[in-house]
Amino acid sequence: HHRNSVTKRSAASMNALAAARRLLPLSSSILRAPAASLGGILAGGAQVWAGALPAHHRGVGSVQGGHLRGNVLEAWNMREVDKMKATRNKQHFDDFQPGDSVAVRYVNPFNPKRLQTFSGICLEIRRPNTWGGSFTLRNHIEGYAVEQQFPLYSPLLKGIRKVAKPNKRPRRAKLFYLRDRAPRECTVSVNDKDLNWAPDTRTKEERGE
């Protein structure tokens, strides 16, 4: 009878340990310890649990020591964004917000021999902290409304200039109401010579020559 009661208590302890493994963010070393009993873990007190908990929140991605932690997709996005920002010269990539007049220097994939420039009013910046972030510019060219969306961290972007800021900063993050306004409110006229772009340092292979 005593042996049966010990067996039942051992089974209950193992079930409780399995539940704790599923619910609590234990470190891999504790998870791989098959001989550890629930009573032995609890006897360690708060220090054992403090050492087992990670330094970051489980639902937030981060990069620690070059390794992805937490939410893998979010951490991967952060790492790729940091890599792209590190390769860019801050003198040629200005920070901007919706409502600013922005000029973009980019490589046209259909005609990579020369760099092109597109300017306009920034209508929105979508997911700026992720690898798939983008922004939309709107301008009126020869009487026609033209909108173009650019990937924020694309290697084809060679420069971003904030030409001007609005007289009154809009409170909205998406300025799609400008589509119904007069063309003069979305018209931006710039000259490449005044933007002081960086020289084109691409090789002949990159230019498609």
C-alpha positions in Angstrom: 0.0 0.0 0.0 2.8 2.4 0.9 4.6 1.6 -2.4 1.4 2.3 -4.4 1.0 5.7 -2.6 4.6 6.6 -3.5 4.0 5.6 -7.1 0.9 7.8 -7.2 2.7 10.7 -5.7 5.5 10.3 -8.2 3.1 10.1 -11.1 1.3 13.3 -9.8 4.7 15.0 -9.6 5.6 14.1 -13.1 2.3 15.3 -14.4 2.7 18.6 -12.6 6.2 18.9 -13.9 5.0 18.4 -17.5 2.3 21.0 -17.0 4.9 23.4 -15.6 7.2 22.8 -18.6 4.3 23.8 -21.0 3.3 26.9 -19.1 6.5 28.3 -17.8 9.4 29.7 -20.1 12.1 27.4 -18.6 15.6 27.4 -20.0 16.6 24.6 -22.3 18.9 23.1 -19.6 16.0 22.6 -17.2 13.7 21.3 -20.0 16.3 18.6 -20.9 16.7 17.4 -17.3 14.5 14.2 -17.2 15.5 13.2 -13.7 14.6 16.6 -12.1 11.5 16.3 -9.9 9.0 19.0 -9.2 9.9 19.0 -5.5 13.6 19.5 -6.3 12.9 22.4 -8.6 10.6 24.1 -6.1 13.2 23.6 -3.4 15.5 25.9 -5.3 13.3 28.9 -4.6 13.0 32.1 -6.5 16.6 32.0 -7.6 16.1 29.0 -9.8 13.1 30.6 -11.6 14.9 33.9 -12.0 17.8 32.2 -13.7 15.5 30.2 -15.9 13.5 33.2 -17.2 14.9 35.0 -20.2 15.9 38.6 -20.0 13.4 39.6 -22.8 9.6 39.2 -23.0 8.4 36.1 -24.7 6.2 38.0 -27.2 8.8 40.6 -28.2 11.6 39.9 -30.6 15.1 41.1 -30.0 18.7 40.4 -31.1 21.2 39.5 -28.4 24.7 38.7 -29.2 23.9 38.1 -32.9 21.2 35.5 -32.0 17.4 35.8 -32.5 15.4 35.8 -29.3 11.7 35.8 -28.6 9.5 36.2 -31.6 11.7 34.9 -34.4 10.0 36.7 -37.2 10.0 40.0 -35.4 13.6 39.6 -34.4 14.6 38.7 -38.0 12.9 41.9 -39.2 14.8 44.0 -36.7 18.1 42.4 -37.6 17.6 42.9 -41.4 16.5 46.5 -40.8 19.6 47.2 -38.7 21.8 45.7 -41.4 20.4 47.9 -44.1 20.6 51.0 -41.9 24.2 50.3 -41.2 25.1 50.2 -44.9 23.4 53.5 -45.7 25.0 56.9 -45.4 22.9 59.1 -43.2 23.9 62.2 -45.1 21.9 60.9 -48.1 19.0 59.3 -46.3 16.9 61.9 -44.4 14.2 61.1 -41.9 10.7 62.1 -42.9 7.1 61.9 -41.8 3.7 61.9 -43.6 3.1 65.4 -45.0 6.7 66.1 -45.9 7.8 66.8 -49.4 10.2 64.0 -50.2 12.5 63.3 -53.2 13.7 59.7 -53.8 16.8 58.7 -55.8 16.4 55.1 -57.0 17.5 52.6 -59.6 14.9 51.8 -62.2 15.0 47.9 -62.6 13.8 48.3 -66.2 16.5 50.9 -67.0 19.4 50.5 -64.5 21.9 52.5 -66.5 21.0 55.8 -64.9 19.5 56.8 -61.6 16.0 58.4 -61.5 14.3 60.8 -59.1 10.7 60.9 -58.0 9.4 63.6 -55.7 6.0 64.1 -54.0 4.1 64.5 -50.8 4.4 61.5 -48.4 0.9 60.1 -47.9 1.8 57.3 -45.5 4.7 55.3 -44.1 3.6 51.6 -43.6 5.4 49.4 -41.1 8.5 51.5 -40.8 10.3 49.0 -38.4 9.9 45.9 -40.5 11.7 44.6 -43.6 8.5 45.0 -45.6 8.0 48.6 -44.7 7.1 51.1 -47.5 6.1 54.7 -48.1 3.8 56.3 -50.7 4.5 59.6 -52.5 2.0 61.6 -54.5 2.7 64.3 -57.1 1.1 66.0 -60.0 3.1 65.8 -63.2 1.9 67.6 -66.4 -1.6 67.8 -65.0 -1.8 64.1 -64.0 -1.8 62.7 -60.5 0.9 60.2 -60.0 1.5 58.0 -56.9 4.4 55.7 -56.4 5.1 53.3 -53.5 8.7 52.6 -52.5 10.1 49.8 -50.3 11.6 51.6 -47.3 14.7 49.3 -47.1 15.2 48.3 -50.7 18.8 48.2 -51.9 17.6 50.0 -55.1 17.1 53.2 -53.1 20.2 55.4 -53.3 19.0 58.5 -51.5 16.0 60.1 -49.7 15.8 63.9 -49.3 13.3 65.8 -47.3 12.7 68.8 -49.5 10.2 70.7 -47.3 7.9 70.2 -44.4 4.3 71.3 -44.2 3.4 74.6 -42.6 1.1 72.8 -40.2 2.0 69.2 -39.2 -1.0 66.9 -39.9 -2.3 64.8 -37.0 -3.1 61.9 -39.2 -0.7 59.1 -40.1 -2.4 58.5 -43.5 -3.1 61.5 -45.7 -5.3 59.9 -48.3 -7.7 62.8 -48.1 -5.2 64.8 -50.2 -6.4 62.8 -53.2 -9.5 64.9 -53.2 -7.8 68.2 -52.7 -6.6 70.7 -55.3 -3.5 69.6 -57.3 -1.4 72.5 -56.0 -1.5 70.9 -52.5 0.2 67.7 -53.8 2.6 69.2 -56.4 6.3 69.1 -55.7 8.8 70.5 -58.1 12.5 69.9 -57.4 15.8 70.0 -59.4 18.4 67.3 -59.0 21.2 69.8 -58.9 19.7 71.4 -55.7 19.4 68.0 -53.9 23.2 67.3 -53.7 22.8 63.6 -54.4 25.7 61.2 -53.8 27.7 60.3 -56.9 26.8 57.1 -58.7 29.4 54.5 -57.6 27.9 51.5 -59.2 30.0 49.2 -61.3 29.3 48.5 -65.0 27.8 45.1 -64.2 25.3 46.8 -61.8 24.4 49.4 -64.4 23.8 46.6 -67.0 26.4 47.8 -69.4 
